[in-house]
Amino acid sequence: MCKICDLIKKIVLILVAVVGVLFVVYFWNLDQKLLGWAYKQVNLIFDRKQVNQVF
């Protein structure tokens, strides 16, 4: 019976940790900040080339 309690305790602790991390990411809007940074880096890479379009 104690092994089952330990397993349930570990599962609950893991779920609490996951929910806590997701709350922090949502509350501080970290996903949008990370995507904004990545978007700027991609634009720095691909906007360096000069385009010569002739129609």
mmJSON file of the N, C-alpha and C atoms, coordinates in Angstrom:
{"data_MODEL":{"atom_site":{
"group_PDB":["ATOM","ATOM","ATOM","ATOM","ATOM","ATOM","ATOM","ATOM","ATOM","ATOM","ATOM","ATOM","ATOM","ATOM","ATOM","ATOM","ATOM","ATOM","ATOM","ATOM","ATOM","ATOM","ATOM","ATOM","ATOM","ATOM","ATOM","ATOM","ATOM","ATOM","ATOM","ATOM","ATOM","ATOM","ATOM","ATOM","ATOM","ATOM","ATOM","ATOM","ATOM","ATOM","ATOM","ATOM","ATOM","ATOM","ATOM","ATOM","ATOM","ATOM","ATOM","ATOM","ATOM","ATOM","ATOM","ATOM","ATOM","ATOM","ATOM","ATOM","ATOM","ATOM","ATOM","ATOM","ATOM","ATOM","ATOM","ATOM","ATOM","ATOM","ATOM","ATOM","ATOM","ATOM","ATOM","ATOM","ATOM","ATOM","ATOM","ATOM","ATOM","ATOM","ATOM","ATOM","ATOM","ATOM","ATOM","ATOM","ATOM","ATOM","ATOM","ATOM","ATOM","ATOM","ATOM","ATOM","ATOM","ATOM","ATOM","ATOM","ATOM","ATOM","ATOM","ATOM","ATOM","ATOM","ATOM","ATOM","ATOM","ATOM","ATOM","ATOM","ATOM","ATOM","ATOM","ATOM","ATOM","ATOM","ATOM","ATOM","ATOM","ATOM","ATOM","ATOM","ATOM","ATOM","ATOM","ATOM","ATOM","ATOM","ATOM","ATOM","ATOM","ATOM","ATOM","ATOM","ATOM","ATOM","ATOM","ATOM","ATOM","ATOM","ATOM","ATOM","ATOM","ATOM","ATOM","ATOM","ATOM","ATOM","ATOM","ATOM","ATOM","ATOM","ATOM","ATOM","ATOM","ATOM","ATOM","ATOM","ATOM","ATOM","ATOM","ATOM","ATOM"],
"id":[1,2,3,4,5,6,7,8,9,10,11,12,13,14,15,16,17,18,19,20,21,22,23,24,25,26,27,28,29,30,31,32,33,34,35,36,37,38,39,40,41,42,43,44,45,46,47,48,49,50,51,52,53,54,55,56,57,58,59,60,61,62,63,64,65,66,67,68,69,70,71,72,73,74,75,76,77,78,79,80,81,82,83,84,85,86,87,88,89,90,91,92,93,94,95,96,97,98,99,100,101,102,103,104,105,106,107,108,109,110,111,112,113,114,115,116,117,118,119,120,121,122,123,124,125,126,127,128,129,130,131,132,133,134,135,136,137,138,139,140,141,142,143,144,145,146,147,148,149,150,151,152,153,154,155,156,157,158,159,160,161,162,163,164,165],
"type_symbol":["N","C","C","N","C","C","N","C","C","N","C","C","N","C","C","N","C","C","N","C","C","N","C","C","N","C","C","N","C","C","N","C","C","N","C","C","N","C","C","N","C","C","N","C","C","N","C","C","N","C","C","N","C","C","N","C","C","N","C","C","N","C","C","N","C","C","N","C","C","N","C","C","N","C","C","N","C","C","N","C","C","N","C","C","N","C","C","N","C","C","N","C","C","N","C","C","N","C","C","N","C","C","N","C","C","N","C","C","N","C","C","N","C","C","N","C","C","N","C","C","N","C","C","N","C","C","N","C","C","N","C","C","N","C","C","N","C","C","N","C","C","N","C","C","N","C","C","N","C","C","N","C","C","N","C","C","N","C","C","N","C","C","N","C","C"],
"label_atom_id":["N","CA","C","N","CA","C","N","CA","C","N","CA","C","N","CA","C","N","CA","C","N","CA","C","N","CA","C","N","CA","C","N","CA","C","N","CA","C","N","CA","C","N","CA","C","N","CA","C","N","CA","C","N","CA","C","N","CA","C","N","CA","C","N","CA","C","N","CA","C","N","CA","C","N","CA","C","N","CA","C","N","CA","C","N","CA","C","N","CA","C","N","CA","C","N","CA","C","N","CA","C","N","CA","C","N","CA","C","N","CA","C","N","CA","C","N","CA","C","N","CA","C","N","CA","C","N","CA","C","N","CA","C","N","CA","C","N","CA","C","N","CA","C","N","CA","C","N","CA","C","N","CA","C","N","CA","C","N","CA","C","N","CA","C","N","CA","C","N","CA","C","N","CA","C","N","CA","C","N","CA","C","N","CA","C","N","CA","C","N","CA","C"],
"label_alt_id":[null,null,null,null,null,null,null,null,null,null,null,null,null,null,null,null,null,null,null,null,null,null,null,null,null,null,null,null,null,null,null,null,null,null,null,null,null,null,null,null,null,null,null,null,null,null,null,null,null,null,null,null,null,null,null,null,null,null,null,null,null,null,null,null,null,null,null,null,null,null,null,null,null,null,null,null,null,null,null,null,null,null,null,null,null,null,null,null,null,null,null,null,null,null,null,null,null,null,null,null,null,null,null,null,null,null,null,null,null,null,null,null,null,null,null,null,null,null,null,null,null,null,null,null,null,null,null,null,null,null,null,null,null,null,null,null,null,null,null,null,null,null,null,null,null,null,null,null,null,null,null,null,null,null,null,null,null,null,null,null,null,null,null,null,null],
"label_comp_id":["MET","MET","MET","CYS","CYS","CYS","LYS","LYS","LYS","ILE","ILE","ILE","CYS","CYS","CYS","ASP","ASP","ASP","LEU","LEU","LEU","ILE","ILE","ILE","LYS","LYS","LYS","LYS","LYS","LYS","ILE","ILE","ILE","VAL","VAL","VAL","LEU","LEU","LEU","ILE","ILE","ILE","LEU","LEU","LEU","VAL","VAL","VAL","ALA","ALA","ALA","VAL","VAL","VAL","VAL","VAL","VAL","GLY","GLY","GLY","VAL","VAL","VAL","LEU","LEU","LEU","PHE","PHE","PHE","VAL","VAL","VAL","VAL","VAL","VAL","TYR","TYR","TYR","PHE","PHE","PHE","TRP","TRP","TRP","ASN","ASN","ASN","LEU","LEU","LEU","ASP","ASP","ASP","GLN","GLN","GLN","LYS","LYS","LYS","LEU","LEU","LEU","LEU","LEU","LEU","GLY","GLY","GLY","TRP","TRP","TRP","ALA","ALA","ALA","TYR","TYR","TYR","LYS","LYS","LYS","GLN","GLN","GLN","VAL","VAL","VAL","ASN","ASN","ASN","LEU","LEU","LEU","ILE","ILE","ILE","PHE","PHE","PHE","ASP","ASP","ASP","ARG","ARG","ARG","LYS","LYS","LYS","GLN","GLN","GLN","VAL","VAL","VAL","ASN","ASN","ASN","GLN","GLN","GLN","VAL","VAL","VAL","PHE","PHE","PHE"],
"label_asym_id":["A","A","A","A","A","A","A","A","A","A","A","A","A","A","A","A","A","A","A","A","A","A","A","A","A","A","A","A","A","A","A","A","A","A","A","A","A","A","A","A","A","A","A","A","A","A","A","A","A","A","A","A","A","A","A","A","A","A","A","A","A","A","A","A","A","A","A","A","A","A","A","A","A","A","A","A","A","A","A","A","A","A","A","A","A","A","A","A","A","A","A","A","A","A","A","A","A","A","A","A","A","A","A","A","A","A","A","A","A","A","A","A","A","A","A","A","A","A","A","A","A","A","A","A","A","A","A","A","A","A","A","A","A","A","A","A","A","A","A","A","A","A","A","A","A","A","A","A","A","A","A","A","A","A","A","A","A","A","A","A","A","A","A","A","A"],
"label_entity_id":["1","1","1","1","1","1","1","1","1","1","1","1","1","1","1","1","1","1","1","1","1","1","1","1","1","1","1","1","1","1","1","1","1","1","1","1","1","1","1","1","1","1","1","1","1","1","1","1","1","1","1","1","1","1","1","1","1","1","1","1","1","1","1","1","1","1","1","1","1","1","1","1","1","1","1","1","1","1","1","1","1","1","1","1","1","1","1","1","1","1","1","1","1","1","1","1","1","1","1","1","1","1","1","1","1","1","1","1","1","1","1","1","1","1","1","1","1","1","1","1","1","1","1","1","1","1","1","1","1","1","1","1","1","1","1","1","1","1","1","1","1","1","1","1","1","1","1","1","1","1","1","1","1","1","1","1","1","1","1","1","1","1","1","1","1"],
"label_seq_id":[1,1,1,2,2,2,3,3,3,4,4,4,5,5,5,6,6,6,7,7,7,8,8,8,9,9,9,10,10,10,11,11,11,12,12,12,13,13,13,14,14,14,15,15,15,16,16,16,17,17,17,18,18,18,19,19,19,20,20,20,21,21,21,22,22,22,23,23,23,24,24,24,25,25,25,26,26,26,27,27,27,28,28,28,29,29,29,30,30,30,31,31,31,32,32,32,33,33,33,34,34,34,35,35,35,36,36,36,37,37,37,38,38,38,39,39,39,40,40,40,41,41,41,42,42,42,43,43,43,44,44,44,45,45,45,46,46,46,47,47,47,48,48,48,49,49,49,50,50,50,51,51,51,52,52,52,53,53,53,54,54,54,55,55,55],
"pdbx_PDB_ins_code":[null,null,null,null,null,null,null,null,null,null,null,null,null,null,null,null,null,null,null,null,null,null,null,null,null,null,null,null,null,null,null,null,null,null,null,null,null,null,null,null,null,null,null,null,null,null,null,null,null,null,null,null,null,null,null,null,null,null,null,null,null,null,null,null,null,null,null,null,null,null,null,null,null,null,null,null,null,null,null,null,null,null,null,null,null,null,null,null,null,null,null,null,null,null,null,null,null,null,null,null,null,null,null,null,null,null,null,null,null,null,null,null,null,null,null,null,null,null,null,null,null,null,null,null,null,null,null,null,null,null,null,null,null,null,null,null,null,null,null,null,null,null,null,null,null,null,null,null,null,null,null,null,null,null,null,null,null,null,null,null,null,null,null,null,null],
"Cartn_x":[0.816,0.0,0.864,1.993,2.864,3.509,3.781,4.359,3.377,2.106,1.081,0.978,1.05,1.002,2.199,3.375,4.569,4.434,3.878,3.682,2.698,1.598,0.603,1.204,2.005,2.658,3.598,4.376,5.286,4.511,3.424,2.618,2.03,1.51,0.93,1.996,3.175,4.249,4.674,4.746,5.108,4.037,2.775,1.686,1.682,1.932,1.989,3.143,4.286,5.439,5.138,4.508,4.18,3.188,2.161,1.179,1.832,2.752,3.455,4.293,5.018,5.839,4.959,3.872,2.97,2.333,2.021,1.458,2.455,3.711,4.736,4.929,4.976,5.136,3.957,2.758,1.57,1.524,1.816,1.68,2.677,3.919,4.937,5.008,4.146,4.067,5.409,6.063,7.402,7.384,6.289,6.253,6.25,5.517,5.492,6.827,7.477,8.788,9.813,9.753,10.687,10.434,9.165,8.86,9.231,9.062,9.467,10.967,11.737,13.191,13.593,12.972,13.305,12.94,11.813,11.385,12.406,12.917,13.93,15.2,15.604,16.826,16.668,15.522,15.28,15.277,14.675,14.663,16.064,16.897,18.273,19.016,18.741,19.428,18.955,17.651,17.119,16.93,16.996,16.825,18.144,19.247,20.534,20.747,20.16,20.403,19.627,20.315,19.624,18.917,17.725,16.907,16.876,17.137,17.081,15.96,14.775,13.637,13.432,13.359,13.103,11.82,10.877,9.601,9.546],
"Cartn_y":[-1.195,0.0,1.264,1.218,2.387,2.698,1.662,1.886,2.633,2.312,3.001,4.46,4.708,6.083,6.891,6.273,6.96,7.28,6.351,6.581,7.716,7.716,8.784,10.127,10.12,11.351,11.896,11.025,11.467,12.029,11.367,11.846,13.215,13.393,14.678,15.761,15.467,16.459,16.857,15.885,16.19,17.056,16.731,17.534,18.953,19.093,20.429,21.224,20.588,21.285,21.724,20.855,21.2,22.358,22.31,23.391,24.687,24.605,25.802,26.427,25.613,26.131,26.752,26.084,26.637,27.94,28.044,29.285,30.428,30.166,31.209,31.656,30.703,31.052,31.896,31.53,32.278,33.64,33.677,34.917,35.971,35.571,36.518,36.659,35.968,36.067,35.692,34.688,34.326,33.709,33.029,32.421,33.49,34.585,35.654,36.388,36.534,37.188,36.339,35.021,34.134,34.145,34.106,34.142,35.483,36.565,37.882,37.959,37.389,37.372,36.521,35.347,34.463,35.112,35.818,36.496,37.558,38.308,39.32,38.676,37.55,36.883,36.351,35.788,35.284,36.429,37.548,38.7,39.257,39.223,39.686,38.812,37.535,36.613,36.805,36.881,36.864,38.238,39.298,40.629,41.289,40.59,41.161,41.261,40.336,40.281,41.389,42.08,43.089,42.412,42.842,42.238,43.187,42.648,43.425,42.846,43.433,42.927,43.803,43.162,43.862,43.293,44.179,43.73,44.034],
"Cartn_z":[0.0,0.0,0.0,0.68,0.764,-0.59,-1.388,-2.714,-3.604,-3.487,-4.279,-3.847,-2.536,-2.033,-2.529,-2.533,-3.037,-4.524,-5.287,-6.718,-6.959,-6.214,-6.354,-5.944,-4.882,-4.429,-5.493,-6.14,-7.208,-8.389,-8.762,-9.883,-9.581,-8.361,-7.979,-7.966,-7.461,-7.438,-8.85,-9.749,-11.134,-11.784,-11.555,-12.127,-11.566,-10.265,-9.667,-10.26,-10.463,-11.044,-12.479,-13.256,-14.643,-14.688,-13.854,-13.825,-13.36,-12.407,-11.952,-13.047,-13.791,-14.893,-15.976,-16.323,-17.338,-16.867,-15.583,-15.061,-15.158,-14.809,-14.884,-16.326,-17.261,-18.677,-19.148,-18.759,-19.173,-18.492,-17.195,-16.433,-16.895,-17.124,-17.567,-19.079,-19.817,-21.266,-21.91,-21.355,-21.819,-23.213,-23.568,-24.89,-25.976,-25.765,-26.757,-26.807,-25.669,-25.655,-26.395,-26.198,-26.885,-28.39,-28.795,-30.223,-30.836,-30.093,-30.589,-30.812,-29.877,-30.025,-31.225,-31.362,-32.48,-33.813,-33.852,-35.078,-35.487,-34.512,-34.822,-35.354,-34.768,-35.217,-36.64,-36.946,-38.305,-39.299,-38.929,-39.833,-40.037,-39.003,-39.182,-40.179,-40.181,-41.086,-42.524,-42.724,-44.083,-44.693,-43.909,-44.468,-44.849,-44.713,-45.061,-46.561,-47.285,-48.729,-49.443,-50.321,-51.105,-52.26,-52.497,-53.551,-54.719,-55.891,-57.101,-57.962,-57.815,-58.575,-59.806,-60.94,-62.181,-62.765,-63.005,-63.577,-65.038],
"occupancy":[1.0,1.0,1.0,1.0,1.0,1.0,1.0,1.0,1.0,1.0,1.0,1.0,1.0,1.0,1.0,1.0,1.0,1.0,1.0,1.0,1.0,1.0,1.0,1.0,1.0,1.0,1.0,1.0,1.0,1.0,1.0,1.0,1.0,1.0,1.0,1.0,1.0,1.0,1.0,1.0,1.0,1.0,1.0,1.0,1.0,1.0,1.0,1.0,1.0,1.0,1.0,1.0,1.0,1.0,1.0,1.0,1.0,1.0,1.0,1.0,1.0,1.0,1.0,1.0,1.0,1.0,1.0,1.0,1.0,1.0,1.0,1.0,1.0,1.0,1.0,1.0,1.0,1.0,1.0,1.0,1.0,1.0,1.0,1.0,1.0,1.0,1.0,1.0,1.0,1.0,1.0,1.0,1.0,1.0,1.0,1.0,1.0,1.0,1.0,1.0,1.0,1.0,1.0,1.0,1.0,1.0,1.0,1.0,1.0,1.0,1.0,1.0,1.0,1.0,1.0,1.0,1.0,1.0,1.0,1.0,1.0,1.0,1.0,1.0,1.0,1.0,1.0,1.0,1.0,1.0,1.0,1.0,1.0,1.0,1.0,1.0,1.0,1.0,1.0,1.0,1.0,1.0,1.0,1.0,1.0,1.0,1.0,1.0,1.0,1.0,1.0,1.0,1.0,1.0,1.0,1.0,1.0,1.0,1.0,1.0,1.0,1.0,1.0,1.0,1.0],
"B_iso_or_equiv":[0.0,0.0,0.0,0.0,0.0,0.0,0.0,0.0,0.0,0.0,0.0,0.0,0.0,0.0,0.0,0.0,0.0,0.0,0.0,0.0,0.0,0.0,0.0,0.0,0.0,0.0,0.0,0.0,0.0,0.0,0.0,0.0,0.0,0.0,0.0,0.0,0.0,0.0,0.0,0.0,0.0,0.0,0.0,0.0,0.0,0.0,0.0,0.0,0.0,0.0,0.0,0.0,0.0,0.0,0.0,0.0,0.0,0.0,0.0,0.0,0.0,0.0,0.0,0.0,0.0,0.0,0.0,0.0,0.0,0.0,0.0,0.0,0.0,0.0,0.0,0.0,0.0,0.0,0.0,0.0,0.0,0.0,0.0,0.0,0.0,0.0,0.0,0.0,0.0,0.0,0.0,0.0,0.0,0.0,0.0,0.0,0.0,0.0,0.0,0.0,0.0,0.0,0.0,0.0,0.0,0.0,0.0,0.0,0.0,0.0,0.0,0.0,0.0,0.0,0.0,0.0,0.0,0.0,0.0,0.0,0.0,0.0,0.0,0.0,0.0,0.0,0.0,0.0,0.0,0.0,0.0,0.0,0.0,0.0,0.0,0.0,0.0,0.0,0.0,0.0,0.0,0.0,0.0,0.0,0.0,0.0,0.0,0.0,0.0,0.0,0.0,0.0,0.0,0.0,0.0,0.0,0.0,0.0,0.0,0.0,0.0,0.0,0.0,0.0,0.0],
"pdbx_formal_charge":[null,null,null,null,null,null,null,null,null,null,null,null,null,null,null,null,null,null,null,null,null,null,null,null,null,null,null,null,null,null,null,null,null,null,null,null,null,null,null,null,null,null,null,null,null,null,null,null,null,null,null,null,null,null,null,null,null,null,null,null,null,null,null,null,null,null,null,null,null,null,null,null,null,null,null,null,null,null,null,null,null,null,null,null,null,null,null,null,null,null,null,null,null,null,null,null,null,null,null,null,null,null,null,null,null,null,null,null,null,null,null,null,null,null,null,null,null,null,null,null,null,null,null,null,null,null,null,null,null,null,null,null,null,null,null,null,null,null,null,null,null,null,null,null,null,null,null,null,null,null,null,null,null,null,null,null,null,null,null,null,null,null,null,null,null],
"auth_seq_id":[1,1,1,2,2,2,3,3,3,4,4,4,5,5,5,6,6,6,7,7,7,8,8,8,9,9,9,10,10,10,11,11,11,12,12,12,13,13,13,14,14,14,15,15,15,16,16,16,17,17,17,18,18,18,19,19,19,20,20,20,21,21,21,22,22,22,23,23,23,24,24,24,25,25,25,26,26,26,27,27,27,28,28,28,29,29,29,30,30,30,31,31,31,32,32,32,33,33,33,34,34,34,35,35,35,36,36,36,37,37,37,38,38,38,39,39,39,40,40,40,41,41,41,42,42,42,43,43,43,44,44,44,45,45,45,46,46,46,47,47,47,48,48,48,49,49,49,50,50,50,51,51,51,52,52,52,53,53,53,54,54,54,55,55,55],
"auth_comp_id":["MET","MET","MET","CYS","CYS","CYS","LYS","LYS","LYS","ILE","ILE","ILE","CYS","CYS","CYS","ASP","ASP","ASP","LEU","LEU","LEU","ILE","ILE","ILE","LYS","LYS","LYS","LYS","LYS","LYS","ILE","ILE","ILE","VAL","VAL","VAL","LEU","LEU","LEU","ILE","ILE","ILE","LEU","LEU","LEU","VAL","VAL","VAL","ALA","ALA","ALA","VAL","VAL","VAL","VAL","VAL","VAL","GLY","GLY","GLY","VAL","VAL","VAL","LEU","LEU","LEU","PHE","PHE","PHE","VAL","VAL","VAL","VAL","VAL","VAL","TYR","TYR","TYR","PHE","PHE","PHE","TRP","TRP","TRP","ASN","ASN","ASN","LEU","LEU","LEU","ASP","ASP","ASP","GLN","GLN","GLN","LYS","LYS","LYS","LEU","LEU","LEU","LEU","LEU","LEU","GLY","GLY","GLY","TRP","TRP","TRP","ALA","ALA","ALA","TYR","TYR","TYR","LYS","LYS","LYS","GLN","GLN","GLN","VAL","VAL","VAL","ASN","ASN","ASN","LEU","LEU","LEU","ILE","ILE","ILE","PHE","PHE","PHE","ASP","ASP","ASP","ARG","ARG","ARG","LYS","LYS","LYS","GLN","GLN","GLN","VAL","VAL","VAL","ASN","ASN","ASN","GLN","GLN","GLN","VAL","VAL","VAL","PHE","PHE","PHE"],
"auth_asym_id":["A","A","A","A","A","A","A","A","A","A","A","A","A","A","A","A","A","A","A","A","A","A","A","A","A","A","A","A","A","A","A","A","A","A","A","A","A","A","A","A","A","A","A","A","A","A","A","A","A","A","A","A","A","A","A","A","A","A","A","A","A","A","A","A","A","A","A","A","A","A","A","A","A","A","A","A","A","A","A","A","A","A","A","A","A","A","A","A","A","A","A","A","A","A","A","A","A","A","A","A","A","A","A","A","A","A","A","A","A","A","A","A","A","A","A","A","A","A","A","A","A","A","A","A","A","A","A","A","A","A","A","A","A","A","A","A","A","A","A","A","A","A","A","A","A","A","A","A","A","A","A","A","A","A","A","A","A","A","A","A","A","A","A","A","A"],
"auth_atom_id":["N","CA","C","N","CA","C","N","CA","C","N","CA","C","N","CA","C","N","CA","C","N","CA","C","N","CA","C","N","CA","C","N","CA","C","N","CA","C","N","CA","C","N","CA","C","N","CA","C","N","CA","C","N","CA","C","N","CA","C","N","CA","C","N","CA","C","N","CA","C","N","CA","C","N","CA","C","N","CA","C","N","CA","C","N","CA","C","N","CA","C","N","CA","C","N","CA","C","N","CA","C","N","CA","C","N","CA","C","N","CA","C","N","CA","C","N","CA","C","N","CA","C","N","CA","C","N","CA","C","N","CA","C","N","CA","C","N","CA","C","N","CA","C","N","CA","C","N","CA","C","N","CA","C","N","CA","C","N","CA","C","N","CA","C","N","CA","C","N","CA","C","N","CA","C","N","CA","C","N","CA","C","N","CA","C","N","CA","C","N","CA","C"],
"pdbx_PDB_model_num":[1,1,1,1,1,1,1,1,1,1,1,1,1,1,1,1,1,1,1,1,1,1,1,1,1,1,1,1,1,1,1,1,1,1,1,1,1,1,1,1,1,1,1,1,1,1,1,1,1,1,1,1,1,1,1,1,1,1,1,1,1,1,1,1,1,1,1,1,1,1,1,1,1,1,1,1,1,1,1,1,1,1,1,1,1,1,1,1,1,1,1,1,1,1,1,1,1,1,1,1,1,1,1,1,1,1,1,1,1,1,1,1,1,1,1,1,1,1,1,1,1,1,1,1,1,1,1,1,1,1,1,1,1,1,1,1,1,1,1,1,1,1,1,1,1,1,1,1,1,1,1,1,1,1,1,1,1,1,1,1,1,1,1,1,1]
}}}
